[in-house]
Amino acid sequence: MIRGRRYKMGRKGKTLRKSRQVFLVTLHSPLLILAAALALAVSRPALAQLAVARPNYGVPEFAEPGGVFHSEVKAAAGLAAASWKAVLINDLKSWTGVVERAAYGRYVDNGTLDGYRLAIRVPRDISPEVFKLAISHASAGAATNRNAVSVVRNIETNFYFLHYADPQARAYEPTNPDTGKHRKHGSIREILWHAPALGLIHPRFVFSTGDEMDNSYGVSAGRYNEYIEAMCRHGVPVLATRGNNDNVISTADWRSTIGVETYSIRMGSFYIWQKDVIEDAFKAWFTNDYASSFTNPAVRYRLLGQHFCLGAMQAPFCFLPPPGQYPDLMLVGHGHTNKTIQSSPYHIIESGPAFDKGWVGFFEFLHDGSGWTCTTMASHPSSTWFQVMNTGAVAMVNSSFAAPNDGSCFTNEAAIANGLPFTFRDGRLRFLMKYSAAGYGVDNGEKLAEYDYNGRSNMAVVVKVNIARSATTRVSIRPLRRPATAR
């Protein structure tokens, strides 16, 4: 849910407005399911509307199928625990979670506000994708956050992420169509160009260390919703915090659209912090939360992100770890360059800028059963950054299909052209097919999930692909039993 003014939408979206609430619904969304999740809000105007503080677009939760994640909800005290509902929604279907616990107390925004902490169990049959989260209560209405929950088959497995620093959108459209830049900085259109390539590469998450918008353009929640809508197109969770150019939007608007600006996320034994550079609202909480991780033997890796930490940006709101409590890796942006700032006593690495044809830092991790190793650390800064785009809307990693990927076919083949000298072992495709009761088989890919949608007329098949470096990888799909209509 996004409060306030109507905002600019992409080509595939429209807005529904009721009283002071604005909801985003893509044209491919399961409208009947969304209507059920939102009906309480539009049919009970006298109710005190709840708000989902977390997870949100920039502060997601990670969960395995059948596992549990937590949500922080702002709502009045005294709500019946049995009346909470949670629905996870993608553009094709929804899955209902089970709210196992609902506790009221000082749980919201790092323990500074009263609200509910919900423990929500994910269905075992859910697809490993990124979902909107709709929370509702019979006495308090409903709210939906985008890109809020990422379902991962097994969190304690090898993965990689991309450091996407300083997209710094200065306008919706670029002044230079070859680069996507608006003058010296970025544009929303350029982020839309990045989205398909990022979706194919499919990092575990995108790590954004601030300056999402330039302060000449990011002046309202509506403008930040343009940015969020573009970023959501790649279907990958985003961990975001504020940079110095995110200083025009109010803290309240930042939290309602992106999420709390300083936070930590536990992804199994991998612990992640993001630290805001604009203000120090959670200094004591952040210091204590970070320090407590060193007494927790379950924590095997510490990733710390902030906009910048040295020179003029060091004081007063940047976090410098105390001796003996060093992270395994700190990532920063701000300088619009790629370099290793320091390698001892811990690595500080700067990436960016994303507004220059999608510069990203590539960080790959192997899990050996006892901990995590960043296999790309030794290669920084020489060979682990790349630009997502070639020229204009032409991406360095792109896909094409032999037949329309729109649910109208029983067979198809995808060709993923990778112009980068990187192998992406966790690449991702989603085939949209006609419904097949026997399901589908995949060649040259690993089928992760398949599910029906559109009233059992169609079937989505999610496939993991090992995208070969500097090559074209082909993946084909066919029914396990030939349908009568296809003979």
C-alpha positions in Angstrom: 0.0 0.0 0.0 1.1 3.5 -0.8 -0.5 6.4 0.8 -1.0 9.8 -0.8 -1.0 11.2 -4.3 -1.6 9.3 -7.6 1.7 8.4 -9.2 3.1 7.7 -12.7 2.8 4.1 -13.8 4.5 1.9 -16.3 2.8 0.6 -19.4 1.5 -2.5 -17.7 0.0 -0.9 -14.7 -3.0 1.1 -13.6 -4.2 2.6 -10.3 -7.2 1.9 -8.2 -8.1 4.7 -5.8 -10.4 4.7 -2.8 -10.5 7.4 -0.2 -6.8 8.3 0.7 -5.4 5.0 -0.5 -3.7 4.1 -3.8 -3.0 0.5 -4.8 -0.8 -0.8 -7.6 -2.3 -3.6 -9.7 -0.5 -4.9 -12.8 -2.6 -5.9 -15.7 -1.3 -9.5 -15.4 -2.2 -9.7 -11.7 -4.8 -12.2 -10.4 -7.4 -9.5 -9.8 -9.9 -11.6 -8.0 -7.3 -12.7 -5.5 -6.1 -9.1 -5.0 -9.6 -8.0 -4.6 -10.1 -10.5 -1.8 -7.0 -9.2 0.0 -8.0 -5.6 -0.4 -11.8 -5.8 0.0 -11.6 -5.1 3.7 -9.8 -1.9 3.1 -12.3 -0.5 0.6 -15.4 -1.8 2.2 -14.7 -0.6 5.8 -13.8 3.1 5.5 -14.3 3.7 9.2 -11.6 1.2 10.2 -8.2 2.4 11.3 -6.0 1.3 8.3 -3.1 -0.9 9.0 0.3 -0.5 7.3 3.0 -3.1 6.7 6.2 -1.5 7.8 8.3 -4.6 7.0 9.0 -6.4 4.8 8.8 -3.8 2.1 10.4 -3.2 -1.3 13.9 -2.2 0.1 13.8 -4.3 3.3 12.6 -7.8 2.1 12.4 -11.1 3.9 13.9 -14.4 2.7 12.2 -17.7 3.4 12.3 -21.3 2.2 9.2 -23.2 1.1 7.4 -24.3 4.2 9.6 -21.9 6.3 8.7 -18.9 8.4 9.3 -15.2 7.9 8.3 -12.2 10.1 6.3 -9.1 9.3 6.0 -5.8 11.3 2.5 -4.2 11.0 1.4 -0.8 12.3 -2.2 -1.2 13.6 -4.2 -0.5 16.8 -3.8 -2.7 19.8 -6.3 -5.4 20.7 -6.8 -7.0 17.3 -7.9 -10.7 17.4 -5.0 -13.0 16.6 -7.2 -15.4 14.6 -8.3 -12.7 12.1 -4.9 -12.0 10.5 -4.4 -13.2 6.9 -1.3 -13.2 4.7 -1.2 -13.7 1.0 1.9 -13.9 -1.2 1.2 -12.7 -4.8 3.1 -12.7 -8.0 1.8 -11.5 -11.4 0.1 -14.8 -12.1 -1.1 -16.4 -8.9 -1.3 -16.2 -5.1 -0.4 -18.5 -2.3 -1.9 -18.2 1.2 0.5 -18.2 4.2 -0.4 -19.2 7.7 -0.1 -16.5 10.4 1.1 -18.7 13.3 1.8 -15.9 15.8 0.7 -12.3 16.3 2.3 -10.4 19.1 1.7 -6.8 20.0 4.4 -4.6 21.5 7.3 -2.3 20.6 8.3 -4.2 17.4 8.2 -1.7 14.6 11.1 0.3 13.1 13.8 -1.3 15.2 11.8 -1.3 18.3 10.8 2.4 18.3 7.1 2.0 17.6 4.2 -0.2 18.8 2.7 -2.6 16.5 2.4 -6.3 15.6 5.0 -8.9 14.8 3.6 -11.6 12.7 5.2 -15.0 12.2 4.0 -16.2 8.8 4.6 -19.7 7.4 5.2 -20.0 3.7 3.3 -22.7 1.8 5.4 -25.8 0.8 4.2 -25.7 -2.8 5.1 -22.1 -3.4 7.3 -21.2 -6.3 10.8 -19.8 -5.6 10.1 -16.3 -6.8 9.7 -12.8 -5.3 6.2 -11.9 -4.1 4.1 -9.0 -3.1 2.8 -9.4 0.5 -0.8 -8.7 1.3 -1.6 -8.5 5.0 -5.2 -8.1 6.2 -7.3 -8.1 9.3 -11.1 -8.3 9.7 -11.0 -5.3 12.0 -8.2 -3.2 10.5 -8.2 -3.3 6.8 -5.5 -4.5 4.4 -2.2 -3.4 2.8 0.1 -4.7 0.1 3.9 -4.2 -0.3 5.8 -5.0 -3.5 8.9 -7.1 -3.9 8.6 -7.9 -0.2 9.2 -11.7 0.2 11.8 -13.8 -1.7 11.3 -17.5 -1.6 14.6 -19.5 -2.0 14.6 -23.3 -2.2 17.6 -23.6 0.1 19.1 -20.5 1.7 22.3 -22.2 2.8 23.5 -22.8 -0.8 25.9 -21.1 -3.1 24.7 -17.8 -4.5 25.8 -14.4 -5.9 24.5 -10.9 -5.6 25.0 -7.6 -7.4 26.1 -4.3 -5.9 23.9 -1.8 -7.7 25.2 1.6 -6.4 24.0 5.1 -7.4 21.3 4.6 -10.0 20.6 8.3 -9.2 17.7 8.9 -11.6 17.4 12.5 -12.5 14.4 12.3 -14.8 12.1 9.7 -16.2 13.5 9.9 -19.8 17.2 10.1 -20.7 18.8 12.9 -22.6 21.2 10.5 -24.2 19.4 7.4 -25.7 22.7 5.6 -26.2 23.6 5.6 -22.5 20.3 6.0 -20.8 21.7 9.0 -18.8 19.9 12.2 -18.1 22.7 14.6 -18.4 25.4 13.4 -16.0 23.2 11.0 -14.0 20.5 8.4 -14.5 16.9 8.0 -15.6 14.0 5.8 -14.8 14.0 4.6 -18.4 17.5 3.3 -18.0 16.5 1.3 -14.9 13.7 -0.3 -17.0 16.3 -1.3 -19.6 18.4 -2.9 -16.9 15.5 -5.0 -15.5 15.4 -7.9 -18.1 19.1 -8.5 -17.9 19.1 -8.5 -14.1 16.2 -10.9 -14.1 18.1 -13.4 -16.3 21.3 -13.1 -14.2 19.0 -13.6 -11.2 21.2 -12.7 -8.2 20.1 -13.7 -4.8 19.5 -10.0 -4.2 20.4 -6.6 -5.5 22.4 -4.5 -2.9 21.7 -0.8 -3.3 23.8 1.5 -1.2 21.9 4.8 -1.8 21.4 7.6 -4.2 18.4 5.8 -5.8 17.3 9.2 -7.0 19.0 12.5 -7.7 17.8 15.2 -5.2 16.7 17.4 -8.2 14.1 14.8 -9.2 13.4 12.6 -6.1 11.3 15.2 -4.4 8.2 13.1 -3.5 6.9 9.6 -2.7 5.4 9.6 -6.2 8.8 10.0 -7.8 10.2 7.2 -5.7 7.3 5.0 -6.8 8.4 5.5 -10.4 11.8 4.1 -9.4 10.4 1.2 -7.4 8.0 0.2 -10.2 11.0 0.1 -12.6 13.2 -1.9 -10.2 10.4 -4.4 -9.5 10.4 -5.4 -13.2 13.5 -7.7 -12.7 11.8 -9.9 -10.1 14.8 -9.9 -7.7 14.7 -8.7 -4.1 16.4 -5.3 -3.4 18.2 -4.3 -0.2 18.3 -0.5 -0.2 19.4 2.4 2.0 19.6 6.2 1.6 22.5 8.1 0.1 23.2 11.8 0.4 21.1 12.5 -2.8 18.1 10.9 -1.2 17.8 13.8 1.2 14.7 15.6 -0.3 12.1 12.9 0.3 11.0 12.8 4.0 11.9 10.0 6.3 8.2 9.1 6.6 7.8 8.9 2.8 11.0 6.8 2.5 9.8 4.3 5.1 6.3 4.0 3.5 7.6 3.4 0.0 11.0 1.7 0.5 11.1 0.6 4.1 13.0 1.5 7.2 16.3 3.1 6.2 18.6 1.3 8.7 18.1 -2.4 9.4 19.6 -5.9 9.5 18.5 -9.0 7.7 19.2 -12.6 8.7 19.5 -14.9 5.7 20.3 -18.1 7.4 23.9 -17.9 8.6 24.5 -14.9 6.4 23.9 -11.6 8.2 23.4 -8.3 6.4 23.2 -4.7 7.6 22.4 -1.4 5.8 23.2 1.9 7.5 21.5 5.2 6.5 23.7 8.2 5.8 21.1 11.0 6.1 20.4 10.7 9.8 21.3 8.6 12.9 17.8 7.7 14.1 18.9 4.2 15.1 22.5 4.6 16.2 22.1 2.7 19.5 20.0 0.0 18.0 22.4 -0.5 15.1 25.5 -0.6 17.3 23.9 -3.1 19.7 22.4 -5.3 16.9 25.8 -5.4 15.1 27.7 -6.2 18.3 25.3 -9.0 19.3 26.1 -10.9 16.1 29.6 -11.6 17.5 28.1 -13.6 20.4 25.9 -15.6 18.0 27.7 -18.7 16.8 25.1 -19.2 14.0 26.3 -16.1 12.2 29.0 -17.1 9.7 29.3 -14.0 7.5 28.7 -10.3 8.0 28.0 -8.0 5.1 27.8 -4.3 5.9 26.5 -1.6 3.5 26.2 2.1 3.6 26.5 5.0 1.1 30.1 5.9 2.1 32.3 5.8 5.1 35.5 7.8 4.5 36.5 11.4 4.0 33.8 14.0 4.1 31.1 11.3 4.3 32.6 9.7 7.4 30.9 11.9 10.0 28.6 12.0 11.7 26.2 9.2 10.4 28.5 6.5 8.9 29.4 3.4 10.9 33.0 2.4 11.5 33.2 -1.0 13.1 35.1 -1.1 16.3 38.4 -3.1 16.6 37.7 -6.8 17.0 34.2 -6.5 15.4 35.1 -6.2 11.8 32.7 -7.3 9.0 33.7 -9.8 6.4 32.9 -7.2 3.7 31.7 -3.6 3.6 30.2 -2.2 0.4 29.8 1.5 -0.4 29.0 3.8 -3.3 29.0 7.6 -3.7 32.3 7.9 -5.6 30.9 6.8 -9.0 33.9 4.5 -9.4 35.0 0.9 -9.0 37.8 0.3 -6.6 38.9 -1.5 -3.4 39.2 1.2 -0.8 40.9 -1.1 1.7 41.6 -4.8 2.1 42.8 -4.8 5.7 41.6 -5.3 8.4 38.5 -5.9 6.3 37.5 -5.2 2.7 35.8 -2.0 1.8 34.8 -2.1 -1.9 33.2 0.6 -3.9 31.0 -0.1 -6.9 29.2 2.0 -9.5 27.7 4.0 -10.8 24.7 2.0 -11.9 23.6 5.0 -14.0 26.5 4.4 -16.4 25.0 1.5 -18.4 24.3 -0.5 -15.3 27.7 -0.8 -13.7 27.4 -3.5 -11.0 29.8 -5.3 -8.7 29.6 -9.2 -8.8 30.0 -11.0 -5.5 29.8 -14.8 -5.5 29.7 -16.9 -2.4 30.3 -20.6 -1.8 28.9 -22.5 1.2 31.2 -25.2 2.4 29.0 -26.6 5.2 30.6 -24.6 7.9 30.7 -21.0 6.5 30.9 -18.8 3.5 33.7 -17.8 1.1 33.5 -14.9 -1.3 35.2 -16.5 -4.4 35.4 -13.2 -6.2 37.1 -11.2 -3.4 40.6 -11.8 -4.7 39.7 -10.5 -8.1 38.5 -7.1 -7.0 39.0 -4.6 -8.5 40.3 -6.1 -11.8 37.6 -8.4 -13.1 34.4 -8.5 -11.1 32.5 -5.5 -12.3 30.6 -5.3 -15.5 28.0 -3.1 -17.3 24.6 -4.6 -17.8 23.9 -2.6 -21.0 25.7 -2.3 -24.3 24.0 0.6 -26.1 20.6 2.0 -25.3 18.1 -0.7 -24.6 20.4 -3.5 -25.8 21.5 -5.6 -22.8 24.7 -7.6 -22.5 22.6 -10.5 -21.3 19.3 -11.0 -23.2 16.8 -13.7 -24.2 14.6 -14.6 -27.1 12.0 -17.3 -27.6 11.3 -19.4 -30.6 7.5 -19.1 -30.0 5.6 -16.4 -28.0 6.2 -16.9 -24.3 2.6 -16.0 -23.4 0.8 -19.2 -22.5 -0.3 -20.0 -26.1 2.1 -22.9 -26.9 2.9 -26.4 -25.7 6.5 -26.3 -26.7 9.1 -23.5 -26.8 12.9 -22.8 -26.8 14.7 -19.9 -25.2 18.1 -18.6 -26.2 20.0 -16.6 -23.6 22.8 -14.6 -25.2 25.5 -13.7 -22.7 28.0 -11.1 -23.9 29.8 -11.0 -20.6 32.9 -13.0 -19.5 30.9 -14.3 -16.5 29.1 -17.6 -15.8 25.8 -17.1 -14.1 25.1 -20.5 -12.5 21.7 -19.4 -11.0 20.2 -17.8 -14.1 16.5 -17.9 -14.3 13.7 -18.3 -17.0 10.0 -18.6 -16.6 8.1 -20.3 -19.4 4.4 -19.4 -19.8 2.7 -22.4 -21.4 -0.6 -24.0 -22.1 -1.9 -26.2 -19.3 -0.6 -29.7 -19.2 -2.0 -32.1 -16.6 1.2 -34.2 -16.8 3.5 -31.2 -16.4 6.5 -30.2 -18.4 10.0 -31.4 -19.0 13.0 -29.1 -19.6 16.2 -29.7 -21.5 19.4 -27.9 -20.5 17.9 -26.4 -17.3 16.6 -27.5 -13.9 12.9 -27.2 -13.3 12.3 -25.5 -10.0 8.6 -25.2 -10.0 5.5 -25.4 -12.1 2.0 -24.1 -11.3 -1.3 -23.5 -13.1 -2.8 -20.1 -13.5 -5.6 -18.4 -15.4 -8.2 -20.9 -14.2 -6.0 -23.9 -15.1 -5.8 -22.8 -18.7 -2.1 -22.1 -18.4 1.0 -23.3 -16.6 4.1 -21.4 -15.5 7.4 -23.3 -15.4 10.3 -21.8 -13.4 13.7 -23.0 -14.6 17.2 -22.5 -13.2 19.8 -22.1 -16.0 23.5 -22.2 -16.0 24.2 -19.3 -18.3 27.5 -19.9 -20.0 30.0 -17.0 -20.2 30.4 -15.3 -23.6 28.0 -17.7 -25.3 24.4 -18.5 -26.1 22.6 -21.0 -23.8 19.5 -22.7 -25.2 16.8 -24.2 -23.0 13.8 -26.1 -24.4 10.5 -27.2 -22.9 7.9 -29.7 -23.9 4.9 -31.5 -22.2 5.8 -34.8 -20.4 2.8 -36.3 -22.1 1.7 -35.0 -25.5 -1.7 -33.3 -25.2 -4.4 -34.5 -27.6 -4.8 -30.9 -28.9 -1.1 -30.9 -29.9 -1.2 -34.1 -32.0 
